[in-house]
Amino acid sequence: MEDPNMYDFETLAVHAGTEPDPLTGALTPPIYQTSTFVFKNADHGARLFKGEEEGYIYSRIRNPNTDMLAKKMATLEGAEDGVVCSSGLGATLCAVLSFAKSGDHIISDSVIYGGTFSQFSEELKQLGIETSFIDTSNQDEIAAAIKPNTKLIWAETPANPTLKVVDIKAVSEVAKSKNLPLIVDNTFATPALQRPLSLGATMVIHSATKYTSGHGDVVAGIVVGSKDDIHHTSEKMGHLGLNLGPFESWLLLRGLKTLHIRMQRHSENALELAKFLKGHPKIEVIRYPGLESDPYHEVAKKQMSAFGGIVSFDVKGGIDAGKTIMNNVKLCKLAVSLGDCDSLIQHPASMTHSTYTPEELKMANISEGLVRISVGIESVNDIINDIDQVLALI
Ligand SMILES: Cc1ncc(COP(=O)(O)O)c(C=O)c1O
């Protein structure tokens, strides 16, 4: 694809990152299932190691399939370059370590995925990097949290599992005024619905395990950003050994071809389910930024083209009612993860965010009765009927 700027997102989702195989003409790229690559001679090998010539050395560093995937996601996000990692948390670590080292400080919104919170509060701490968890929708809080050794601001939007929406443009303006990079976890929205770089973010990460794959068969992560920044991120990925295999990269290349269609259907189904739940007598609070009544609707409308496939709600009757729902769904599967074709349901307080203390749960606005549904692409009537029949049991 010569000039991606000539094409719409839907066309890029299908075509970007891959070309017919130059050797055989195969439309679908071969899987380069190899750990190492043979040099033409000693000088060629030396030139590759010195970076004087483009080419492949060893699949922990680069592989044609990871390159295609990085290029495809970079194109979809409007970035110069990308790097592929073995998981979303691997991508998170590589992105953070591209800017921060021992003795530094970072700022993160307090409402983020539980695994990211553990990485920041436990692992980064052990590495000598301190994190301040704040509410990034409050500009005074950001300003007050910035220290001389602050190296970046982190936000996840919409956030897992409460669907808090961060105003990317507003936070990026504060970050820019202080010369700090803003990294956005765009896992929930994907570039089909939201492009943080166009709103002023510096770098974007994905748990590619989720909507990028779309089929629940891969664990992976991707980071995209400027060529210079990604050069550092790529070094971290290689040094830490957080590379993704060629087959998983190939599966993700396939998944991305249908991203726009899946995200449209996820969003339509989620909005219908949210509307059904909003009026339901057994529901206390419904959280979906696509609902006009949602506190984040206006910000979400500004920066997203649709509102994604995740719906969270607090059921009346707290944790016991939540358990009744988990144990009696028929179509929805009781499982963590999200973004699959299949509808998945889970209970953050006892599952994805179970390491949180009661204070941390409160800070992240996660109640004990909160239920999260990753709305799949099945018939929305069947999804609603399933939730309706469990709510009748409460
Ligand atoms: C928003 C978000 N970011 C990052 C991650 C971590 O991704 P992975 O499980 O691929 O490491 C997750 C996982 O659920 C997530 O929901």
The ligand as a Gaussian input file, in Angstrom:
#p B3LYP/6-31G(d) Opt

LIG

0 1
 C       -7.514000      -2.146000      29.221000
 C       -6.519000      -3.248000      29.341000
 N       -5.205000      -2.975000      29.206000
 C       -4.265000      -3.936000      29.334000
 C       -4.603000      -5.237000      29.623000
 C       -3.536000      -6.281000      29.749000
 O       -3.514000      -7.058000      28.595000
 P       -2.976000      -8.569000      28.526000
 O       -3.913000      -9.408000      29.324000
 O       -2.962000      -8.854000      27.059000
 O       -1.611000      -8.548000      29.117000
 C       -5.954000      -5.573000      29.767000
 C       -6.367000      -6.948000      30.075000
 O       -7.500000      -7.228000      30.363000
 C       -6.937000      -4.546000      29.636000
 O       -8.251000      -4.791000      29.786000

